[in-house]
Amino acid sequence: MLNCNDNLRMFYADQGFWYAQGKEDLLRALNRQMNLNTAKNVIFFLGDGMGVSTVTAARIHAGQKLGQTGEEHYLSFEKFPNLGLLKVMHTKKSCFNSGITQRFKTTTSKLCSIS
């Protein structure tokens, strides 16, 4: 006997669903009207430790809490019109390697473009 979750899994297993969703997302992005105004302020969201795998896990978890399979869900910031992904590597091996020190170095390098 199939329950509701099994029906969802069968529906989302169809590659046509994912193709249609990708096409819809791409068309929405291509049709977005560019904002040509000059920005007065910039809000910089820094998600320390939010790599691709962590964000994917968070997306799936949030979607599952809403009764979905999870992969089709979007986190709120994933809907922003402009996003960036940055990886910072530190070159000094002699640096004290505590979590707090690393976060300070990472934040400073991202905000000041110095690594």
MOZI-V159843 format. One record per residue. OMEGA is omega in whole degrees, -180 to 180 (999 if undefined). Layout:
omega=OMEGA
omega=OMEGA
//
This chain:
omega=-180
omega=173
omega=-176
omega=-179
omega=178
omega=178
omega=177
omega=-180
omega=179
omega=-180
omega=-177
omega=177
omega=179
omega=-178
omega=178
omega=178
omega=-177
omega=176
omega=-180
omega=180
omega=178
omega=179
omega=178
omega=179
omega=180
omega=179
omega=178
omega=180
omega=-179
omega=-178
omega=180
omega=180
omega=-179
omega=175
omega=-177
omega=178
omega=176
omega=-179
omega=175
omega=-180
omega=176
omega=175
omega=-175
omega=176
omega=180
omega=180
omega=-178
omega=179
omega=-179
omega=176
omega=-177
omega=-178
omega=179
omega=179
omega=178
omega=178
omega=179
omega=179
omega=-179
omega=-180
omega=-179
omega=178
omega=179
omega=177
omega=178
omega=178
omega=177
omega=174
omega=175
omega=-175
omega=-177
omega=-177
omega=174
omega=171
omega=-173
omega=-177
omega=178
omega=178
omega=177
omega=-179
omega=-180
omega=178
omega=176
omega=177
omega=-175
omega=176
omega=-177
omega=176
omega=178
omega=-174
omega=-178
omega=-178
omega=-176
omega=-179
omega=174
omega=-168
omega=176
omega=-179
omega=-178
omega=179
omega=179
omega=180
omega=179
omega=-180
omega=-180
omega=180
omega=179
omega=-178
omega=179
omega=-178
omega=-175
omega=-177
omega=178
omega=180
omega=999
//
